[in-house]
Structures are given as C-alpha cells and as structure tokens.
Amino acid sequence: MRKRINALRRRYQRTTNNNGLREKRINQYHDGTLQYQAAIKREKFKSWKEFCNLTSATNPWNTIYKPASNKAKRSQSLTTLQKPDGSLTTDINGTITYMLDYLIPKDEVDNESDYHNTNRTQTEKPIQMVDDREYLSEEIRMAIEAINSKKAP
C-alpha cells in the first residue's frame, strides 16, 4: 500500500499541465492516503490484541518488563560445523577449536616465503639508532604532568 500511495503522490505531483486531471489525481492520492492510514491503524490494533492474548493474566507486565530491562534470557549456543571431510563437530569445545584452527593461520617457519622470512628477521632484531638514549624518570614525569586532564591522552 505504501508503494501505491507513493506512486499516486508522484503521479499527482508530475501532473502540471492539465488542471482537471491534477484534481482527479490529488483526490485519488488523498483517498488512498486515508485508506492507508486506516489500514495501519487496523493492523496496529490487531497486533495489540494478539499481544494481549499472549500475555498471562497473572502478570501482564512480565512480557514488557523483561525486554525493557534486558533481563530476557537469550540462549545463544554455537551449532555444529561441518569439517572438510564431511564430519560434524560434536560439542562446543570441538566447534571452537575447529573455528580457531580454520580462522587463525599457523605460524610455521618451514612454509614461509622470502618475503615472510625478511619480515620475521626485521621484526626480531632491535632497531638501533645513533641518538638512542634511555628516558629519564624526570622526563617521563614532566610529560605526564603536561597532559591536559580534560583531554583524551
């Protein structure tokens, strides 16, 4: 119905030359809008009645209170996963182990390319610069005191 109303509105707005046709289309648009609003109101009332029929008479606020206070218990458990050989994981530990093995790559030195070997050696050796020196505790204290307490560090 919303698409039909939008189409009627566009049709009415695009009619600029013919006043008689424009009046006819604006009336169609207004009639369609009234029908659409009545349908929305009717469906809201129907939904409310269904909701009221589902709640228990002893505690009608229970259904509203739990989602509003985030106390509704949602059981979220991992399902089984199918392995490449066609078998399924049987429990939560097996599922998590399979996910970790599949998603996180192994750090194997034997199967590395030259690019990976170069990166590994560069990251393992410390970088020494000519002007490197140790920080003094007084320098660190002054830097900390210079930080504005009203700003993110």
SVG drawing of the C-alpha trace seen along z (x, -y; Angstrom):
<svg xmlns="http://www.w3.org/2000/svg" viewBox="-11 -24 86 61">
<polyline fill="none" stroke="black" stroke-width="0.4" points="0.0,0.0 2.9,-2.4 4.3,-1.9 0.9,-2.5 0.5,-5.8 3.9,-6.9 3.1,-6.2 -0.2,-8.2 1.7,-11.1 4.3,-11.2 1.7,-10.9 -0.2,-13.9 2.9,-16.0 4.0,-15.4 0.7,-16.5 1.3,-20.2 -0.4,-21.0 -4.0,-19.6 -5.8,-21.1 -8.8,-18.7 -6.5,-15.6 -4.5,-17.1 -7.6,-17.5 -8.6,-13.9 -5.2,-12.6 -4.9,-14.6 -8.3,-13.2 -7.1,-9.7 -4.0,-10.4 -6.0,-11.7 -8.4,-8.8 -5.5,-6.3 -3.8,-8.0 -6.9,-7.8 -7.2,-4.1 -3.6,-3.5 -3.8,-5.2 -6.9,-3.3 -5.1,0.0 -2.2,-0.9 -4.5,-1.7 -6.4,1.5 -3.2,3.6 -1.8,1.9 -4.9,2.7 -4.9,6.3 -1.3,6.7 -2.0,5.2 -4.9,7.7 -2.7,10.6 -0.1,9.4 -2.6,9.0 -3.9,12.5 -0.4,14.0 0.4,12.4 -0.7,14.2 -3.5,12.6 -1.5,13.2 1.5,11.0 0.8,8.8 3.9,6.7 6.3,9.7 6.4,9.6 7.1,5.9 9.5,5.7 12.0,8.4 12.9,7.0 12.9,3.4 15.3,4.2 17.5,6.6 16.6,9.5 15.2,11.7 17.3,14.9 18.6,15.5 20.3,18.8 22.9,18.4 24.9,21.5 27.2,22.4 25.9,25.0 27.9,27.8 30.2,27.0 30.9,29.3 34.6,30.1 36.1,30.5 36.0,34.3 32.2,34.2 32.1,34.9 30.5,32.6 31.8,31.2 30.2,32.8 30.4,30.3 31.1,26.7 34.9,27.3 35.2,29.1 33.4,26.3 35.5,23.6 38.7,25.5 37.8,26.0 36.9,22.3 40.2,21.2 42.2,23.7 40.3,22.5 40.3,18.8 43.7,18.2 46.7,19.1 49.5,21.2 52.9,19.5 55.1,22.1 58.7,21.1 59.1,24.1 56.5,22.9 57.4,19.3 58.3,17.3 61.3,15.0 59.0,12.0 57.9,13.6 61.4,14.5 62.6,10.9 59.7,9.5 60.4,12.0 64.1,11.1 63.4,7.4 60.9,7.6 63.1,9.8 66.2,7.6 66.1,4.4 66.4,1.1 69.5,-0.8 69.8,-4.5 72.8,-6.7 71.0,-9.1 69.1,-6.5 69.2,-7.0 67.2,-6.0 64.4,-8.2 64.9,-9.8 62.2,-9.4 62.1,-13.2 61.3,-13.5 58.5,-11.0 57.1,-12.7 57.1,-16.1 55.5,-14.6 52.7,-13.1 52.1,-16.4 52.0,-18.3 49.0,-16.2 45.7,-18.2 43.4,-16.2 40.4,-17.4 41.6,-15.8 41.9,-12.3 45.6,-11.2"/>
</svg>
